[in-house]
Amino acid sequence: MNEQVHEEYPDPHHDVYSKTVFGFWIYLLTDFVLFGVLMATFAVLRFSFFGGASPASLFHLPVNFIQALILLVSTYTIALGAAYSHRENKSATLIYFLITFILGAAFVVMGHLEFSRLISNGNSWQRSGYLSAYFTLVGTHMLHMLFALLWVIVLMIPVCREGITPTGIKRITCLKMFWQFLNIIWIFIFIIVYLLGVK
């Protein structure tokens, strides 16, 4: 009896599906190492102000909290979108991914405005070791977010044209994992950079 290689609907335990998800977990682990190194560098330079402004005067904690809350809500909406994709509900998948995209874009815009405000006030990455570490850490996260937003667009175009396919579900699952990974990283950044820094 020949083993069925392809299924009309992907099973989380299906060989191809599980290998793809496992491979993406490996990638996320390497990305976690990258952010771990950047956070360790920030921790070493967290008091290297060199006469510049301290975190308490640089950041507005309520604004940063709203930014973190936006990303947290987007993690919930992308999980709903992925769940509806497994149910082959095209309209609900598109709606929740659209909401996720809007929330993610708002998060990135807020980060850009914060960068612009700091630089316009003379607090660029060249001002001190602390700011160099800050811009590197948060900027790397923002680049990942921009990539995730682009990924949402790339994946939703085939969904609009072809509907929910097994390949599409596999890719949506990887995107969901990536987005949730970025949310976890941002929680660490919010605590280490903003919450402990402003305290």
Backbone hydrogen bonds in HBPLUS format (Angstrom, degrees):
<---DONOR---> <-ACCEPTOR-->    atom                        ^
c    i                          cat <-CA-CA->   ^        H-A-AA   ^      H-
h    n   atom  resd res      DA  || num        DHA   H-A  angle D-A-AA Bond
n    s   type  num  typ     dist DA aas  dist angle  dist       angle   num
A0014-HIS N   A0011-ASP O   2.72 MM   3  4.96 165.8  1.74 120.0 123.6     1
A0018-SER N   A0014-HIS O   2.83 MM   4  5.84 172.8  1.83 164.3 166.8     2
A0019-LYS N   A0015-ASP O   2.97 MM   4  6.07 155.9  2.03 147.7 154.6     3
A0020-THR N   A0016-VAL O   3.04 MM   4  6.22 156.1  2.10 146.9 153.1     4
A0021-VAL N   A0017-TYR O   3.02 MM   4  6.32 166.2  2.04 155.6 158.9     5
A0022-PHE N   A0018-SER O   2.86 MM   4  5.96 159.7  1.90 145.9 152.3     6
A0023-GLY N   A0019-LYS O   2.87 MM   4  5.99 159.3  1.91 145.2 151.0     7
A0024-PHE N   A0020-THR O   2.97 MM   4  6.23 147.6  2.08 144.6 153.7     8
A0025-TRP N   A0021-VAL O   2.95 MM   4  6.27 146.0  2.07 145.1 154.5     9
A0026-ILE N   A0022-PHE O   3.11 MM   4  6.50 149.5  2.21 147.0 154.6    10
A0027-TYR N   A0023-GLY O   3.17 MM   4  6.55 153.0  2.24 141.9 148.5    11
A0028-LEU N   A0024-PHE O   2.93 MM   4  6.26 160.4  1.97 150.8 155.7    12
A0029-LEU N   A0025-TRP O   2.97 MM   4  6.26 146.8  2.08 146.4 155.3    13
A0030-THR N   A0026-ILE O   3.16 MM   4  6.54 150.2  2.26 146.6 153.8    14
A0030-THR N   A0027-TYR O   3.04 MM   3  5.21 118.9  2.43  98.8 113.6    15
A0031-ASP N   A0027-TYR O   2.98 MM   4  6.35 152.0  2.06 150.4 159.0    16
A0032-PHE N   A0028-LEU O   2.82 MM   4  6.03 143.6  1.95 141.8 152.4    17
A0033-VAL N   A0029-LEU O   3.06 MM   4  6.37 145.6  2.18 140.7 148.9    18
A0034-LEU N   A0030-THR O   3.14 MM   4  6.50 151.8  2.22 141.0 148.0    19
A0035-PHE N   A0031-ASP O   3.03 MM   4  6.40 163.9  2.06 153.4 155.6    20
A0036-GLY N   A0032-PHE O   2.81 MM   4  5.96 145.9  1.92 142.3 153.1    21
A0037-VAL N   A0033-VAL O   2.95 MM   4  6.23 151.3  2.03 150.1 156.0    22
A0038-LEU N   A0034-LEU O   3.10 MM   4  6.44 159.4  2.14 148.6 154.3    23
A0039-MET N   A0035-PHE O   2.84 MM   4  6.01 154.6  1.91 147.7 154.5    24
A0040-ALA N   A0036-GLY O   2.95 MM   4  6.10 151.4  2.04 141.1 149.1    25
A0041-THR N   A0037-VAL O   2.92 MM   4  6.17 153.9  1.99 147.2 154.4    26
A0042-PHE N   A0038-LEU O   2.94 MM   4  6.17 154.8  2.00 142.0 149.1    27
A0043-ALA N   A0039-MET O   2.87 MM   4  6.10 153.3  1.94 144.7 152.1    28
A0044-VAL N   A0040-ALA O   3.06 MM   4  6.34 148.8  2.16 144.0 151.4    29
A0045-LEU N   A0041-THR O   3.10 MM   4  6.35 150.2  2.19 146.2 154.1    30
A0048-SER N   A0045-LEU O   3.06 MM   3  5.12 167.7  2.08 112.0 115.3    31
A0049-PHE N   A0047-PHE O   3.03 MM   2  5.71 132.7  2.26 103.1  90.1    32
A0130-TYR N   A0048-SER O   3.08 MM  82  5.15 154.5  2.15 145.1 137.9    33
A0052-GLY N   A0049-PHE O   2.91 MM   3  5.05 157.3  1.96 109.6 116.7    34
A0057-SER N   A0054-SER O   3.04 MM   3  5.60 139.0  2.22 113.8 123.8    35
A0058-LEU N   A0054-SER O   3.12 MM   4  6.31 128.8  2.39 142.9 156.9    36
A0058-LEU N   A0055-PRO O   3.11 MM   3  4.85 135.1  2.32  92.3 105.3    37
A0059-PHE N   A0055-PRO O   3.10 MM   4  5.98 166.9  2.12 158.4 156.4    38
A0063-VAL N   A0060-HIS O   3.02 MM   3  5.59 124.2  2.34 115.9 128.9    39
A0064-ASN N   A0060-HIS O   3.14 MM   4  6.45 159.5  2.18 152.1 158.5    40
A0065-PHE N   A0061-LEU O   2.83 MM   4  6.02 146.6  1.94 151.4 161.1    41
A0066-ILE N   A0062-PRO O   3.05 MM   4  6.30 154.6  2.12 143.3 149.0    42
A0067-GLN N   A0063-VAL O   3.00 MM   4  6.29 155.9  2.06 146.2 153.2    43
A0068-ALA N   A0064-ASN O   2.97 MM   4  6.24 154.2  2.04 142.5 148.8    44
A0069-LEU N   A0065-PHE O   2.85 MM   4  6.11 151.9  1.93 146.9 155.4    45
A0070-ILE N   A0066-ILE O   2.88 MM   4  6.14 152.7  1.95 151.0 157.7    46
A0071-LEU N   A0067-GLN O   3.22 MM   4  6.53 160.1  2.26 146.8 150.9    47
A0072-LEU N   A0068-ALA O   2.97 MM   4  6.19 148.6  2.07 143.1 152.4    48
A0073-VAL N   A0069-LEU O   2.96 MM   4  6.21 157.9  2.00 151.2 155.9    49
A0074-SER N   A0070-ILE O   3.01 MM   4  6.25 154.8  2.08 146.0 153.4    50
A0075-THR N   A0071-LEU O   3.08 MM   4  6.30 137.1  2.27 138.8 149.1    51
A0075-THR N   A0072-LEU O   3.22 MM   3  5.19 129.1  2.50  92.7 105.6    52
A0076-TYR N   A0073-VAL O   3.02 MM   3  5.15 124.5  2.34  98.0 112.1    53
A0077-THR N   A0073-VAL O   3.02 MM   4  6.42 156.5  2.07 151.3 157.9    54
A0078-ILE N   A0074-SER O   2.95 MM   4  6.09 155.9  2.01 144.9 150.7    55
A0079-ALA N   A0075-THR O   3.22 MM   4  6.27 144.3  2.36 131.5 140.4    56
A0080-LEU N   A0076-TYR O   3.08 MM   4  6.40 150.8  2.17 145.0 152.7    57
A0081-GLY N   A0077-THR O   2.92 MM   4  6.19 156.2  1.98 144.8 151.6    58
A0082-ALA N   A0078-ILE O   2.95 MM   4  6.13 156.3  2.01 143.4 149.0    59
A0083-ALA N   A0079-ALA O   2.95 MM   4  6.13 152.2  2.03 141.9 149.9    60
A0084-TYR N   A0080-LEU O   2.93 MM   4  6.18 158.4  1.98 152.8 157.8    61
A0085-SER N   A0081-GLY O   3.03 MM   4  6.24 138.0  2.21 137.3 148.9    62
A0086-HIS N   A0082-ALA O   3.21 MM   4  6.55 145.2  2.34 143.1 150.6    63
A0089-ASN N   A0084-TYR O   2.95 MM   5  5.35 174.0  1.95 157.8 155.8    64
A0088-GLU N   A0085-SER O   2.99 MM   3  4.81 155.3  2.05  99.8 106.1    65
A0093-THR N   A0089-ASN O   3.08 MM   4  6.17 158.4  2.13 149.8 156.5    66
A0094-LEU N   A0090-LYS O   2.99 MM   4  6.23 163.7  2.02 154.9 158.5    67
A0095-ILE N   A0091-SER O   2.97 MM   4  6.17 158.1  2.02 148.1 154.5    68
A0096-TYR N   A0092-ALA O   3.00 MM   4  6.15 173.2  2.01 155.0 156.3    69
A0097-PHE N   A0093-THR O   3.02 MM   4  6.13 152.1  2.10 146.3 154.4    70
A0098-LEU N   A0094-LEU O   2.89 MM   4  5.98 143.6  2.02 141.6 151.6    71
A0099-ILE N   A0095-ILE O   2.98 MM   4  6.31 158.0  2.03 150.0 155.5    72
A0100-THR N   A0096-TYR O   2.96 MM   4  6.11 155.3  2.02 137.9 145.3    73
A0101-PHE N   A0097-PHE O   2.88 MM   4  6.03 154.1  1.95 140.4 147.1    74
A0102-ILE N   A0098-LEU O   2.98 MM   4  6.26 159.9  2.02 150.8 155.5    75
A0103-LEU N   A0099-ILE O   2.96 MM   4  6.21 165.7  1.98 154.5 158.1    76
A0104-GLY N   A0100-THR O   2.83 MM   4  6.00 161.2  1.87 151.2 157.1    77
A0105-ALA N   A0101-PHE O   2.82 MM   4  5.98 155.1  1.88 148.5 155.5    78
A0106-ALA N   A0102-ILE O   2.94 MM   4  6.17 153.8  2.01 145.5 152.7    79
A0107-PHE N   A0103-LEU O   2.97 MM   4  6.25 152.8  2.05 146.7 154.0    80
A0108-VAL N   A0104-GLY O   3.02 MM   4  6.32 158.4  2.07 147.9 152.9    81
A0109-VAL N   A0105-ALA O   2.90 MM   4  6.12 160.1  1.94 151.2 156.8    82
A0110-MET N   A0106-ALA O   2.99 MM   4  6.18 159.9  2.03 148.1 153.0    83
A0111-GLY N   A0107-PHE O   3.05 MM   4  6.33 152.7  2.12 144.2 151.9    84
A0112-HIS N   A0108-VAL O   2.86 MM   4  6.14 154.2  1.92 150.5 157.8    85
A0113-LEU N   A0109-VAL O   2.89 MM   4  6.15 158.4  1.94 152.1 157.6    86
A0114-GLU N   A0110-MET O   3.03 MM   4  6.24 150.6  2.12 142.6 150.3    87
A0115-PHE N   A0111-GLY O   3.00 MM   4  6.27 161.2  2.04 149.0 153.8    88
A0116-SER N   A0112-HIS O   2.91 MM   4  6.13 163.3  1.94 152.1 156.7    89
A0117-ARG N   A0113-LEU O   2.92 MM   4  6.06 154.8  1.98 143.9 150.6    90
A0118-LEU N   A0114-GLU O   2.98 MM   4  6.19 164.9  2.00 153.5 157.1    91
A0119-ILE N   A0115-PHE O   2.97 MM   4  6.17 167.6  1.99 155.4 158.7    92
A0120-SER N   A0116-SER O   2.91 MM   4  5.99 160.9  1.95 147.1 152.8    93
A0121-ASN N   A0117-ARG O   3.11 MM   4  6.23 135.3  2.32 139.6 150.3    94
A0121-ASN N   A0118-LEU O   3.24 MM   3  5.24 132.6  2.48  94.1 106.7    95
A0123-ASN N   A0118-LEU O   2.78 MM   5  5.01 152.1  1.86 157.3 150.4    96
A0122-GLY N   A0119-ILE O   3.02 MM   3  5.16 158.4  2.07 111.0 113.5    97
A0127-ARG N   A0124-SER O   3.12 MM   3  5.54 167.0  2.14 115.1 119.1    98
A0132-SER N   A0128-SER O   2.99 MM   4  6.23 150.3  2.08 144.3 153.1    99
A0133-ALA N   A0129-GLY O   3.01 MM   4  6.22 161.1  2.05 148.6 152.6   100
A0134-TYR N   A0130-TYR O   2.87 MM   4  6.11 152.6  1.94 145.9 154.9   101
A0135-PHE N   A0131-LEU O   2.89 MM   4  5.97 176.1  1.90 151.3 152.0   102
A0136-THR N   A0132-SER O   3.08 MM   4  6.14 153.3  2.15 141.0 148.8   103
A0137-LEU N   A0133-ALA O   2.98 MM   4  6.07 166.9  2.00 148.4 152.0   104
A0138-VAL N   A0134-TYR O   2.92 MM   4  5.99 164.6  1.94 163.3 164.2   105
A0139-GLY N   A0135-PHE O   2.80 MM   4  5.26 140.5  1.96 124.8 137.7   106
A0140-THR N   A0136-THR O   3.01 MM   4  5.91 149.2  2.10 134.6 141.8   107
A0141-HIS N   A0137-LEU O   3.22 MM   4  6.54 155.2  2.29 144.0 150.4   108
A0142-MET N   A0138-VAL O   2.92 MM   4  6.22 152.3  2.00 146.5 154.6   109
A0143-LEU N   A0139-GLY O   2.94 MM   4  6.22 151.1  2.03 146.1 153.4   110
A0144-HIS N   A0140-THR O   3.10 MM   4  6.39 153.2  2.18 143.8 150.6   111
A0145-MET N   A0141-HIS O   2.95 MM   4  6.27 148.0  2.05 144.6 154.0   112
A0146-LEU N   A0142-MET O   2.90 MM   4  6.22 153.4  1.97 149.0 155.8   113
A0147-PHE N   A0143-LEU O   3.04 MM   4  6.30 156.6  2.09 145.7 151.7   114
A0148-ALA N   A0144-HIS O   2.91 MM   4  6.19 151.2  2.00 143.6 151.9   115
A0149-LEU N   A0145-MET O   2.92 MM   4  6.21 152.8  1.99 150.0 156.7   116
A0150-LEU N   A0146-LEU O   3.03 MM   4  6.29 159.5  2.07 147.8 153.2   117
A0151-TRP N   A0147-PHE O   2.87 MM   4  6.08 149.1  1.97 144.4 153.8   118
A0152-VAL N   A0148-ALA O   2.98 MM   4  6.28 146.0  2.10 144.0 152.1   119
A0153-ILE N   A0149-LEU O   3.27 MM   4  6.64 157.8  2.32 147.6 151.8   120
A0154-VAL N   A0150-LEU O   2.99 MM   4  6.29 164.6  2.02 152.8 156.9   121
A0155-LEU N   A0151-TRP O   2.95 MM   4  6.13 154.2  2.02 149.8 155.9   122
A0156-MET N   A0152-VAL O   2.96 MM   4  6.04 150.3  2.04 148.2 156.2   123
A0157-ILE N   A0153-ILE O   3.24 MM   4  6.33 144.8  2.37 150.6 156.3   124
A0160-CYS N   A0156-MET O   2.95 MM   4  6.18 154.0  2.02 148.5 154.3   125
A0161-ARG N   A0157-ILE O   3.12 MM   4  6.40 152.3  2.20 147.0 154.7   126
A0162-GLU N   A0158-PRO O   2.66 MM   4  5.57 170.7  1.67 156.2 159.7   127
A0163-GLY N   A0159-VAL O   2.88 MM   4  4.42 137.9  2.05 115.9 125.1   128
A0169-ILE N   A0165-THR O   2.90 MM   4  6.22 155.1  1.96 157.6 164.1   129
A0170-LYS N   A0166-PRO O   3.15 MM   4  6.39 155.8  2.21 144.2 150.1   130
A0171-ARG N   A0167-THR O   3.06 MM   4  6.36 157.9  2.11 149.6 155.2   131
A0172-ILE N   A0168-GLY O   2.84 MM   4  6.03 156.5  1.89 150.4 157.6   132
A0173-THR N   A0169-ILE O   2.93 MM   4  6.10 152.3  2.01 145.9 152.8   133
A0174-CYS N   A0170-LYS O   3.24 MM   4  6.56 153.0  2.32 141.7 147.8   134
A0175-LEU N   A0171-ARG O   3.00 MM   4  6.30 156.5  2.06 148.6 155.2   135
A0176-LYS N   A0172-ILE O   2.88 MM   4  6.12 159.6  1.92 150.9 156.3   136
A0177-MET N   A0173-THR O   3.03 MM   4  6.28 158.2  2.08 146.1 151.6   137
A0178-PHE N   A0174-CYS O   2.97 MM   4  6.20 156.6  2.02 147.7 154.0   138
A0179-TRP N   A0175-LEU O   2.87 MM   4  6.10 162.5  1.90 156.1 160.5   139
A0180-GLN N   A0176-LYS O   2.96 MM   4  6.13 165.3  1.98 152.5 156.4   140
A0181-PHE N   A0177-MET O   2.91 MM   4  6.04 146.7  2.02 141.8 151.6   141
A0182-LEU N   A0178-PHE O   3.02 MM   4  6.32 153.9  2.09 147.1 153.1   142
A0183-ASN N   A0179-TRP O   3.06 MM   4  6.41 143.6  2.20 141.7 152.1   143
A0184-ILE N   A0180-GLN O   3.04 MM   4  6.35 154.4  2.11 146.2 152.1   144
A0185-ILE N   A0181-PHE O   2.98 MM   4  6.31 159.9  2.02 151.7 157.2   145
A0186-TRP N   A0182-LEU O   2.92 MM   4  6.10 152.9  2.00 140.6 148.2   146
A0187-ILE N   A0183-ASN O   3.02 MM   4  6.31 144.8  2.14 144.9 153.8   147
A0188-PHE N   A0184-ILE O   3.27 MM   4  6.66 157.0  2.32 148.5 153.0   148
A0189-ILE N   A0185-ILE O   2.94 MM   4  6.29 157.9  1.99 149.1 156.0   149
A0190-PHE N   A0186-TRP O   2.72 MM   4  5.89 162.7  1.75 152.7 157.0   150
A0191-ILE N   A0187-ILE O   3.03 MM   4  6.22 158.8  2.08 146.6 151.9   151
A0192-ILE N   A0188-PHE O   2.87 MM   4  5.99 175.4  1.88 158.0 159.5   152
A0193-VAL N   A0189-ILE O   2.78 MM   4  5.42 154.8  1.84 143.8 152.4   153
A0194-TYR N   A0190-PHE O   3.19 MM   4  5.09 126.6  2.49 110.4 124.6   154
A0195-LEU N   A0190-PHE O   2.78 MM   5  6.09 174.5  1.78 167.4 169.2   155
A0196-LEU N   A0191-ILE O   2.86 MM   5  5.96 158.7  1.91 158.1 162.6   156
A0198-VAL N   A0194-TYR O   2.89 MM   4  5.75 165.0  1.91 148.1 150.7   157
A0199-LYS N   A0195-LEU O   3.21 MM   4  6.10 143.6  2.35 134.3 144.1   158
